[in-house]
Amino acid sequence: MEYIKNSIICRCKQPFIIAFFVLYTLFILSQLKEIKYYPFENESDMVSVGDLGDIEYIYKDLSSDDIKEIVLNDVEEKINNSATSPNTKKMLEDIKEQLEVKGIDEVKEYYEQTDYYLLIDSLISNAKYQYKTIEDANASVMNKNFNYGYQIDVQKKFITYSQAILAFILLPYVYFFVHDNHNPQIEEARRITNTRKIKFYIYDLLVIIIPCVLYTYFLGIALNVYSFMKYKNAGYDIHYCFTYPKYLTIFIPTLLMCIAILVFLYRLFGENFAATIPVYLAWVILNITPKAFSIPKIIYRLIVIQRLDDIQTSIYKYSFAQRIIVLFVAIIVFTVGYNCKRGRRKTL
């Protein structure tokens, strides 16, 4: 344990590792820009959040009749606008006649194969996205999240993005540690202590994992506190939502599997990291966008990078059995990778 402690302290002081965690933080913040807009202070905040793709709380829930009424008002306004061209005005008048006797979906279907379709489609699309009032939007956030404000969303998005980001930027991080494993001082320590190499590999694996896990956990807490304080300072009666340690049961197996795959490929390709990179990146892309590939369901269940940013996902309903399977598979992959016949050492 003393070896692990000293290695973590020594290696984490190196400029490369500091730069790695700075880069990791910047990537995370770039994916969670919407945090600074909650709670909403004006419509500009809602527009900014919508531009970032976070539309869950900002638009009104409209029925078909509501949409039809908005479209009719919009059509009337355009017909009475002197800037509307005669041709467009004629199309709008025809659409108005249909809307007065049919439902909105029927009208859209009626014009589907005609020149009118793009116009009616744009009218309906504009009608669907009506911003809530500031008060209603903020109330939606509070009600959905049990008076925790935006904290639950922050936690779920953070753990999702941290998995994907680390999967990519682990490449230089793991290379640094694996390559440093050939350091003459480490080799001498093995010889003097008569310690099996696998033990040093496990030590180095822990030296890689522990800083990543601790940094990720405390970064998540910092973002959570930031979101909490924004609501508190805005005068909301908000509860603090403790960062779930359960989230680490999602994050850690992903981290372990990524490291195991990297070590396995690195050893498989004769410690040639240049050959490892494209294969590893292909594996990461498969895990991030599994629906883009036709893969058997049994393999789909072993997808490592798990999304929690889906609004339907609940940490309490999550399959921790799947995480345990991933953890065991990671250990097997790492063991197989370690026992791969070591080829002629090649480096970048």
MIMAR-955101 format. One record per residue (C-alpha): residue number from 1; residue in three letters; x, y, z. Coordinates in Angstrom, 3 decimals, padded with zeros to 6 digits. Example, Ala and Ser with C-alpha at 12.3 -4.5 7.8 and 13.67 -1.06 7.14 Angstrom:
1:ALA:012.300:-004.500:007.800
2:SER:013.670:-001.060:007.140
// end
This chain:
1:MET:000.000:000.000:000.000
2:GLU:002.939:002.316:000.653
3:TYR:004.035:001.773:-002.962
4:ILE:000.574:002.787:-004.222
5:LYS:000.438:005.867:-001.980
6:ASN:003.912:007.073:-002.978
7:SER:003.270:006.369:-006.670
8:ILE:000.023:008.361:-006.653
9:ILE:001.639:011.329:-004.883
10:CYS:004.733:011.258:-007.095
11:ARG:003.017:010.749:-010.433
12:CYS:000.114:013.119:-009.844
13:LYS:002.602:015.951:-009.332
14:GLN:003.948:015.496:-012.853
15:PRO:002.929:018.192:-015.390
16:PHE:001.442:015.633:-017.790
17:ILE:-001.013:014.320:-015.186
18:ILE:-001.974:017.828:-014.087
19:ALA:-002.586:018.742:-017.751
20:PHE:-004.677:015.575:-018.163
21:PHE:-007.054:016.492:-015.342
22:VAL:-007.270:020.118:-016.518
23:LEU:-008.249:018.845:-019.984
24:TYR:-010.753:016.435:-018.437
25:THR:-012.353:019.290:-016.468
26:LEU:-012.590:021.538:-019.537
27:PHE:-014.302:018.793:-021.543
28:ILE:-016.799:018.170:-018.732
29:LEU:-017.616:021.867:-018.386
30:SER:-018.069:022.188:-022.145
31:GLN:-020.758:019.487:-021.993
32:LEU:-022.574:020.986:-019.003
33:LYS:-022.867:024.608:-020.101
34:GLU:-026.576:024.678:-019.297
35:ILE:-025.881:024.572:-015.527
36:LYS:-025.166:028.304:-015.473
37:TYR:-028.640:029.124:-016.851
38:TYR:-030.589:027.394:-014.046
39:PRO:-032.712:028.763:-012.443
40:PHE:-034.004:030.829:-015.355
41:GLU:-033.906:034.584:-014.841
42:ASN:-035.245:035.618:-018.256
43:GLU:-036.347:034.192:-021.593
44:SER:-032.805:034.572:-022.911
45:ASP:-031.723:031.862:-020.437
46:MET:-034.394:029.510:-021.796
47:VAL:-033.364:030.239:-025.395
48:SER:-029.719:029.482:-024.508
49:VAL:-030.708:026.210:-022.836
50:GLY:-032.826:025.274:-025.858
51:ASP:-029.894:025.993:-028.182
52:LEU:-027.832:023.554:-026.101
53:GLY:-030.474:020.863:-026.664
54:ASP:-031.841:020.812:-023.116
55:ILE:-035.546:021.301:-023.920
56:GLU:-037.233:019.288:-021.183
57:TYR:-038.391:022.216:-019.050
58:ILE:-038.713:025.208:-021.360
59:TYR:-041.584:024.451:-023.758
60:LYS:-045.311:024.324:-023.057
61:ASP:-047.142:020.998:-023.160
62:LEU:-049.633:021.668:-025.937
63:SER:-052.560:019.564:-027.113
64:SER:-053.449:019.185:-030.798
65:ASP:-056.230:021.739:-030.347
66:ASP:-053.783:024.224:-028.804
67:ILE:-051.381:023.775:-031.716
68:LYS:-054.221:024.161:-034.218
69:GLU:-055.307:027.428:-032.599
70:ILE:-051.760:028.808:-032.686
71:VAL:-051.345:027.791:-036.342
72:LEU:-054.672:029.424:-037.274
73:ASN:-053.657:032.676:-035.572
74:ASP:-050.283:032.559:-037.323
75:VAL:-051.962:031.933:-040.700
76:GLU:-054.375:034.841:-040.138
77:GLU:-051.487:037.137:-039.252
78:LYS:-049.520:036.179:-042.372
79:ILE:-052.562:036.572:-044.649
80:ASN:-053.116:040.103:-043.323
81:ASN:-049.446:040.969:-043.677
82:SER:-048.877:043.109:-046.775
83:ALA:-045.374:041.672:-047.151
84:THR:-046.748:038.170:-047.845
85:SER:-046.513:037.289:-051.548
86:PRO:-049.770:036.613:-053.459
87:ASN:-048.787:032.989:-054.079
88:THR:-048.040:032.330:-050.401
89:LYS:-051.227:034.158:-049.379
90:LYS:-053.268:031.848:-051.650
91:MET:-051.651:028.781:-050.057
92:LEU:-052.322:030.134:-046.567
93:GLU:-055.979:030.746:-047.375
94:ASP:-056.323:027.144:-048.581
95:ILE:-054.637:025.879:-045.410
96:LYS:-056.971:028.020:-043.296
97:GLU:-060.025:026.491:-044.975
98:GLN:-058.759:022.982:-044.217
99:LEU:-057.918:023.849:-040.595
100:GLU:-061.418:025.152:-039.992
101:VAL:-062.938:021.739:-040.759
102:LYS:-060.141:019.255:-039.924
103:GLY:-057.730:018.436:-037.130
104:ILE:-054.087:019.511:-037.327
105:ASP:-052.792:015.996:-038.049
106:GLU:-055.403:015.466:-040.767
107:VAL:-054.406:018.713:-042.472
108:LYS:-050.743:017.781:-042.393
109:GLU:-051.512:014.376:-043.884
110:TYR:-053.806:015.975:-046.508
111:TYR:-050.947:018.138:-047.821
112:GLU:-048.219:015.508:-047.470
113:GLN:-047.633:014.948:-051.200
114:THR:-048.187:018.556:-052.283
115:ASP:-046.263:021.811:-052.574
116:TYR:-048.069:022.990:-049.450
117:TYR:-046.350:020.456:-047.199
118:LEU:-043.216:022.442:-046.334
119:LEU:-045.344:025.451:-045.427
120:ILE:-047.799:023.588:-043.185
121:ASP:-044.944:021.630:-041.606
122:SER:-043.057:024.814:-040.698
123:LEU:-046.239:026.382:-039.290
124:ILE:-046.872:023.345:-037.072
125:SER:-043.228:023.125:-035.958
126:ASN:-043.214:026.783:-034.925
127:ALA:-046.494:026.327:-033.062
128:LYS:-045.251:023.319:-031.091
129:TYR:-042.346:025.158:-029.490
130:GLN:-043.885:027.845:-027.319
131:TYR:-041.801:028.965:-024.355
132:LYS:-043.260:028.712:-020.885
133:THR:-043.243:031.709:-018.603
134:ILE:-040.128:032.036:-016.438
135:GLU:-042.148:031.081:-013.361
136:ASP:-043.661:027.987:-014.986
137:ALA:-040.321:026.788:-016.351
138:ASN:-038.605:027.089:-012.970
139:ALA:-041.578:025.423:-011.269
140:SER:-041.286:022.502:-013.715
141:VAL:-037.648:021.977:-012.722
142:MET:-038.466:022.056:-009.011
143:ASN:-041.526:019.806:-009.258
144:LYS:-039.890:017.139:-011.413
145:ASN:-036.812:016.992:-009.200
146:PHE:-038.552:017.011:-005.806
147:ASN:-037.316:020.497:-004.838
148:TYR:-033.699:019.610:-005.613
149:GLY:-033.571:022.120:-008.459
150:TYR:-031.299:021.024:-011.279
151:GLN:-029.007:018.881:-009.105
152:ILE:-030.357:015.453:-010.121
153:ASP:-029.965:016.333:-013.800
154:VAL:-026.439:017.586:-013.136
155:GLN:-025.467:014.307:-011.496
156:LYS:-026.942:012.077:-014.205
157:LYS:-025.458:014.115:-017.047
158:PHE:-022.098:014.392:-015.305
159:ILE:-021.679:010.647:-014.823
160:THR:-022.769:010.015:-018.424
161:TYR:-020.361:012.522:-019.961
162:SER:-017.477:011.613:-017.661
163:GLN:-017.614:008.011:-018.921
164:ALA:-017.518:009.045:-022.583
165:ILE:-014.857:011.737:-022.132
166:LEU:-012.550:009.552:-020.060
167:ALA:-012.916:006.711:-022.566
168:PHE:-011.281:008.950:-025.165
169:ILE:-008.696:010.855:-023.177
170:LEU:-007.530:007.770:-021.238
171:LEU:-005.306:006.947:-024.217
172:PRO:-002.361:009.211:-023.299
173:TYR:-003.034:008.786:-019.568
174:VAL:-002.783:004.987:-019.650
175:TYR:000.130:005.112:-022.091
176:PHE:002.007:007.332:-019.657
177:PHE:001.571:004.840:-016.814
178:VAL:002.107:001.667:-018.851
179:HIS:005.176:003.070:-020.554
180:ASP:006.510:004.327:-017.224
181:ASN:006.151:000.763:-015.974
182:HIS:009.420:000.040:-017.819
183:ASN:011.222:002.618:-015.702
184:PRO:014.599:001.150:-014.554
185:GLN:013.873:002.170:-010.957
186:ILE:010.630:000.167:-010.970
187:GLU:012.391:-002.805:-012.552
188:GLU:015.057:-002.592:-009.857
189:ALA:012.383:-002.406:-007.129
190:ARG:010.821:-005.577:-008.493
191:ARG:014.173:-007.360:-008.525
192:ILE:015.174:-006.309:-005.006
193:THR:011.793:-007.060:-003.400
194:ASN:011.358:-010.229:-005.471
195:THR:007.783:-009.079:-006.171
196:ARG:005.919:-010.770:-009.018
197:LYS:005.359:-008.533:-012.019
198:ILE:001.586:-009.098:-011.925
199:LYS:001.557:-007.521:-008.473
200:PHE:003.277:-004.421:-009.817
201:TYR:000.796:-004.350:-012.711
202:ILE:-002.078:-004.438:-010.207
203:TYR:-000.410:-001.702:-008.171
204:ASP:-000.020:000.431:-011.295
205:LEU:-003.622:-000.272:-012.255
206:LEU:-004.716:001.085:-008.869
207:VAL:-002.413:004.074:-009.332
208:ILE:-004.279:004.829:-012.579
209:ILE:-007.770:004.227:-011.197
210:ILE:-007.671:005.872:-007.768
211:PRO:-006.838:009.441:-008.940
212:CYS:-009.466:009.204:-011.722
213:VAL:-012.192:007.996:-009.360
214:LEU:-011.432:010.512:-006.608
215:TYR:-011.090:013.442:-008.999
216:THR:-014.309:012.529:-010.816
217:TYR:-016.249:012.156:-007.577
218:PHE:-015.123:015.478:-006.120
219:LEU:-015.566:017.285:-009.443
220:GLY:-019.138:015.968:-009.477
221:ILE:-019.674:017.253:-005.935
222:ALA:-018.295:020.682:-006.913
223:LEU:-020.704:020.979:-009.855
224:ASN:-023.568:019.807:-007.656
225:VAL:-022.777:022.407:-004.977
226:TYR:-022.528:025.100:-007.673
227:SER:-026.018:024.232:-008.939
228:PHE:-027.392:024.130:-005.386
229:MET:-025.919:027.532:-004.491
230:LYS:-027.335:029.136:-007.645
231:TYR:-030.836:028.165:-006.565
232:LYS:-030.182:029.046:-002.923
233:ASN:-028.869:032.502:-003.818
234:ALA:-031.899:033.046:-006.067
235:GLY:-034.137:032.598:-003.013
236:TYR:-035.485:029.091:-003.655
237:ASP:-036.412:026.790:-000.774
238:ILE:-034.236:023.999:-002.126
239:HIS:-032.890:020.758:-000.646
240:TYR:-029.289:019.691:-001.123
241:CYS:-029.044:016.445:-003.094
242:PHE:-026.042:014.444:-001.921
243:THR:-023.972:013.066:-004.773
244:TYR:-024.903:009.402:-004.919
245:PRO:-021.977:007.051:-004.236
246:LYS:-024.109:004.630:-006.293
247:TYR:-023.088:006.577:-009.378
248:LEU:-019.558:005.298:-008.876
249:THR:-020.866:001.763:-009.423
250:ILE:-021.657:002.937:-012.943
251:PHE:-018.473:004.925:-013.473
252:ILE:-015.856:002.543:-012.005
253:PRO:-016.694:-000.542:-014.140
254:THR:-016.567:001.668:-017.249
255:LEU:-013.184:003.045:-016.229
256:LEU:-011.841:-000.426:-015.442
257:MET:-013.059:-001.866:-018.731
258:CYS:-011.524:000.967:-020.752
259:ILE:-008.177:000.496:-019.019
260:ALA:-008.400:-003.307:-019.397
261:ILE:-009.128:-003.017:-023.135
262:LEU:-006.224:-000.600:-023.562
263:VAL:-003.793:-002.854:-021.687
264:PHE:-005.062:-005.922:-023.577
265:LEU:-004.636:-004.292:-026.997
266:TYR:-001.292:-002.780:-026.019
267:ARG:000.071:-006.198:-025.077
268:LEU:-001.644:-007.928:-027.998
269:PHE:000.038:-005.620:-030.514
270:GLY:003.480:-006.161:-029.023
271:GLU:003.373:-002.967:-026.949
272:ASN:002.879:-000.910:-030.104
273:PHE:000.626:001.929:-029.001
274:ALA:000.233:003.270:-032.546
275:ALA:-001.488:000.010:-033.530
276:THR:-003.581:000.052:-030.351
277:ILE:-005.149:003.484:-030.904
278:PRO:-007.448:002.855:-033.937
279:VAL:-008.795:-000.440:-032.567
280:TYR:-009.466:001.077:-029.155
281:LEU:-011.170:004.144:-030.637
282:ALA:-013.416:001.897:-032.762
283:TRP:-014.414:000.028:-029.584
284:VAL:-015.168:003.317:-027.774
285:ILE:-017.309:004.618:-030.648
286:LEU:-019.260:001.340:-030.654
287:ASN:-019.959:001.801:-026.948
288:ILE:-020.987:005.450:-027.220
289:THR:-023.275:004.964:-030.253
290:PRO:-024.412:001.309:-030.074
291:LYS:-027.749:002.031:-031.762
292:ALA:-025.899:003.038:-034.918
293:PHE:-024.663:-000.538:-035.306
294:SER:-026.541:-003.794:-035.813
295:ILE:-025.351:-005.849:-032.869
296:PRO:-026.942:-008.849:-031.106
297:LYS:-028.978:-008.040:-027.992
298:ILE:-026.724:-010.146:-025.783
299:ILE:-023.749:-007.967:-026.772
300:TYR:-025.819:-004.806:-026.414
301:ARG:-026.355:-005.720:-022.770
302:LEU:-022.587:-005.573:-022.266
303:ILE:-022.247:-002.051:-023.624
304:VAL:-019.885:-000.440:-021.163
305:ILE:-020.706:003.265:-021.382
306:GLN:-024.159:003.648:-019.867
307:ARG:-026.316:006.746:-020.365
308:LEU:-028.126:008.298:-017.421
309:ASP:-028.950:011.597:-019.139
310:ASP:-032.110:010.038:-020.580
311:ILE:-034.926:011.680:-018.624
312:GLN:-036.616:008.301:-018.084
313:THR:-033.581:006.769:-016.385
314:SER:-033.592:006.496:-012.610
315:ILE:-030.555:005.555:-010.563
316:TYR:-032.816:003.447:-008.353
317:LYS:-034.086:001.405:-011.283
318:TYR:-030.677:000.926:-012.832
319:SER:-029.359:-002.578:-013.434
320:PHE:-026.410:-002.938:-011.092
321:ALA:-026.165:-006.599:-012.089
322:GLN:-025.012:-005.425:-015.515
323:ARG:-022.313:-003.321:-013.863
324:ILE:-021.076:-006.334:-011.900
325:ILE:-020.858:-008.352:-015.123
326:VAL:-018.866:-005.548:-016.772
327:LEU:-016.558:-005.461:-013.749
328:PHE:-015.843:-009.204:-013.959
329:VAL:-015.335:-009.025:-017.723
330:ALA:-012.872:-006.149:-017.182
331:ILE:-010.864:-008.270:-014.731
332:ILE:-010.808:-011.172:-017.202
333:VAL:-009.753:-008.912:-020.093
334:PHE:-007.012:-007.350:-017.982
335:THR:-005.741:-010.781:-016.890
336:VAL:-005.744:-012.089:-020.463
337:GLY:-004.008:-008.915:-021.621
338:TYR:-001.348:-009.276:-018.972
339:ASN:-000.710:-012.886:-019.985
340:CYS:-000.514:-012.117:-023.710
341:LYS:002.824:-013.170:-025.098
342:ARG:004.976:-010.123:-024.884
343:GLY:006.289:-009.123:-028.278
344:ARG:009.203:-006.948:-029.159
345:ARG:008.710:-003.681:-027.359
346:LYS:007.683:-000.837:-029.627
347:THR:006.659:002.637:-028.597
348:LEU:005.395:005.741:-030.292
// end
